[in-house]
């Protein structure tokens, strides 16, 4: 048993990432966005990841703040 819950994302369509541009989160964002999840996120820096995010339309803000997290729909 690896401890991974494969049902974790069942029924979810929107995901928010804190540190969205980091080397750990960014690949997850790319994969999950490519398979259809609506992605939002925040990061304190701007770089290659934030340019990709802006170009591919996930919503990103450049602060770690509660106002960056969209309300559930």
C-alpha positions in Angstrom: 0.0 0.0 0.0 1.4 3.3 -1.0 -1.0 5.6 0.8 -2.3 7.2 -2.3 -6.1 7.7 -2.5 -7.0 7.3 -6.1 -10.5 8.7 -5.3 -9.1 12.0 -4.1 -10.2 14.0 -7.1 -13.4 12.2 -7.9 -16.2 14.8 -8.5 -13.7 17.7 -8.5 -13.4 20.0 -11.5 -11.6 23.0 -9.9 -8.2 22.9 -8.2 -6.2 25.7 -6.4 -2.5 25.5 -5.9 -0.4 27.6 -3.5 3.1 27.8 -4.9 1.7 27.1 -8.4 5.0 28.0 -10.2 7.3 25.9 -8.1 9.2 22.9 -9.4 6.9 20.5 -7.6 3.5 22.1 -8.3 4.1 23.3 -11.8 4.3 19.8 -13.4 1.1 18.8 -11.6 -0.6 22.0 -12.8 0.4 21.2 -16.4 -0.9 17.6 -16.3 -4.1 18.4 -14.5 -4.9 21.4 -16.7 -4.2 19.2 -19.8 -6.8 16.6 -18.7 -9.5 19.2 -18.1 -9.3 20.5 -14.6 -10.0 24.3 -14.0 -6.8 25.5 -12.3 -6.3 28.6 -10.1 -3.3 29.3 -8.0 -0.9 31.7 -6.3 2.8 32.3 -6.1 5.0 35.1 -4.9 7.3 35.1 -7.9 6.9 35.4 -11.7 8.9 33.3 -14.1 8.6 30.7 -16.8 5.9 28.9 -15.0 3.8 32.0 -14.6 4.2 32.9 -18.3 3.0 29.4 -19.2 0.0 29.7 -16.8 -0.9 33.1 -18.2 -0.7 31.8 -21.8 -2.8 28.7 -21.1 -5.5 30.4 -19.1 -5.4 29.0 -15.6 -5.9 31.9 -13.2 -2.9 32.9 -11.1 -2.3 35.7 -8.7 1.1 36.8 -7.4 0.5 36.7 -3.7 -0.1 34.1 -1.1 -3.4 35.5 0.2 -6.8 34.2 1.1 -8.4 36.5 -1.6 -6.5 34.4 -4.2 -8.6 31.3 -3.5 -11.9 31.3 -5.5 -15.1 30.5 -3.6 -16.5 27.0 -4.2 -19.1 26.8 -6.9 
